[in-house]
Amino acid sequence: MRRLLSLLVGFAIGAAAGYVLMTLFSPVNGDELRSNMREHYAASLRAGRQAAAEKRAELEKELAELRAGNKEETT
């Protein structure tokens, strides 16, 4: 448990340091940078949800085919 906590603290410190450095050395102003980050986050979230939905549909189709195959074998 202690190792996990140490990992999470290290990740949080690294993320905070990365954010500060990105903000300081970014060629755009803070408002525009935050806007860009929100847009990229939203686009990534949409892409992830779409990929998850496609994979779910694929797996549900495969499951239905397997179940149909099992019904044919038992009859």
C-alpha positions in Angstrom: 0.0 0.0 0.0 2.9 2.3 0.8 4.4 1.8 -2.7 1.1 2.6 -4.3 0.8 5.8 -2.3 4.3 6.7 -3.2 3.6 6.1 -6.9 0.5 8.3 -6.8 2.3 11.1 -5.0 5.1 11.0 -7.5 2.6 11.1 -10.4 0.8 14.1 -8.9 4.1 16.0 -8.3 5.2 15.2 -11.9 1.9 16.3 -13.4 2.0 19.5 -11.4 5.6 20.2 -12.4 4.7 19.4 -16.1 1.7 21.8 -16.0 3.8 24.6 -14.5 6.6 24.2 -17.0 4.2 24.0 -19.9 2.4 27.1 -18.7 5.7 29.0 -18.3 7.2 28.1 -21.7 4.0 28.0 -23.8 4.0 30.3 -26.8 0.3 31.2 -26.2 -1.3 33.1 -23.4 -2.9 31.3 -20.4 -6.5 31.6 -21.5 -5.8 30.3 -25.0 -3.7 27.5 -23.6 -6.5 26.3 -21.2 -9.0 26.5 -24.0 -6.7 24.4 -26.3 -6.2 21.9 -23.5 -10.0 21.6 -22.9 -10.6 21.1 -26.7 -7.9 18.4 -26.9 -9.3 16.7 -23.7 -12.8 16.7 -25.1 -11.7 15.4 -28.5 -9.7 12.6 -26.8 -12.7 11.8 -24.6 -15.0 11.6 -27.6 -12.5 9.4 -29.5 -12.1 7.1 -26.5 -15.9 6.7 -26.0 -16.4 6.0 -29.7 -13.6 3.4 -29.7 -15.2 1.8 -26.6 -18.6 1.7 -28.2 -17.2 0.1 -31.4 -15.3 -2.5 -29.4 -18.4 -3.2 -27.2 -20.6 -3.7 -30.3 -17.9 -6.0 -31.8 -17.7 -8.1 -28.6 -21.5 -8.2 -28.2 -21.8 -9.5 -31.8 -19.1 -12.1 -31.1 -20.9 -13.2 -27.9 -24.2 -13.5 -29.8 -22.5 -15.7 -32.4 -21.0 -17.9 -29.7 -24.3 -18.3 -28.0 -26.0 -19.1 -31.2 -23.3 -21.8 -31.9 -23.9 -23.3 -28.4 -27.7 -23.5 -29.0 -27.2 -25.4 -32.2 -24.8 -27.9 -30.6 -27.3 -28.7 -27.7 -30.3 -29.3 -30.0 
